[in-house]
Amino acid sequence: MLRYFRHSHILQVKPTPCLPQLRGRKSRTDPPAKSKALRIKYPPPVCVEELLNVKQRYHQYRTILAAVRAECKEEVLRTRYEDQVGSLAEQRHRQESEEHKALMDWNREQNRIALHRRLERLKQEGEAARLQHELSVQQRQVAMQEFIQKKKQEIDELQEISKTFITADNLSERIEAALDNPRNYNFCIDRDGRTLSAREP
């Protein structure tokens, strides 16, 4: 017979076992141990000569370190003063002025070279534009002349063709010429190009 538990033992949270606490020091309010209740604490014995010697050496160390710091600070301040208002500042200012003058001269020379190159480039571009304009004008003129020549040729052809047109002036002459023409146009052409004439009754 199977039993159904109300709660699953697998999902049940079990409390963790109590871990032993670490050993620590006693607090100030805890009473002293019985074996040490009547003990009197005395400071450790100190050699007076050694203590005075150590104090003197510490004093000398602080004095020497303060002197070294003062010396370094004085040197830094002296160098800064020389850089700002001393002879080195004047020399540096003169050197910067000379360098600035040299750079300005170099800049003007470069500007002059750039201006010369720009003028040469503009001159070449203008010459190329002028040649291109002249070439385009010549091409347009040649194209216009060809167009005019072609139109003149078309006009001449139309004038030559217009001579064969039937007008009111030559209508009677063309009718008589057509009637007097003995050629018979009453024929047909087959697929092979042969002419098939109509039979006369």
GIWO-V300161 format. One line per field, one symbol per residue. phi: phi as a letter, one per 20 degrees, with the letter a starting at -180 (. if undefined). burial: b if it has 9 or more other ideal C-beta (glycine too) atoms within 8 Angstrom, else e. A space follows every 50 residues. Layout:
phi: ???
burial: ???
This chain:
phi: .eddffcfffefedffffeffffcefefeffffffdfdfdedfffcffff fffffffffffffffffffffffffffffffffeceffffffffffffff ffffffffffffffffffffffffffffffffffffffffffffffffff fffffffffffffefedffdfffffffffffffddebccefeneedeffe f
burial: eeeeeeeeeeeeeeeeeeeeeeeeeeeeeeeeeeeeeeeeeeeeeeeeee beeeeeeeeeeeeeeeeeeeeeeeeeeeeebbbeebeebeebeeeeeeee eeeeeeeeeeeeeeeeeeeeeeeeeeeeeeeeeeeeeeeeeeeeeeeeee eeeeeeeeeeeeeeeeeeeebeebeeeeeeeeeeeebeeeeeeeeeeeee e
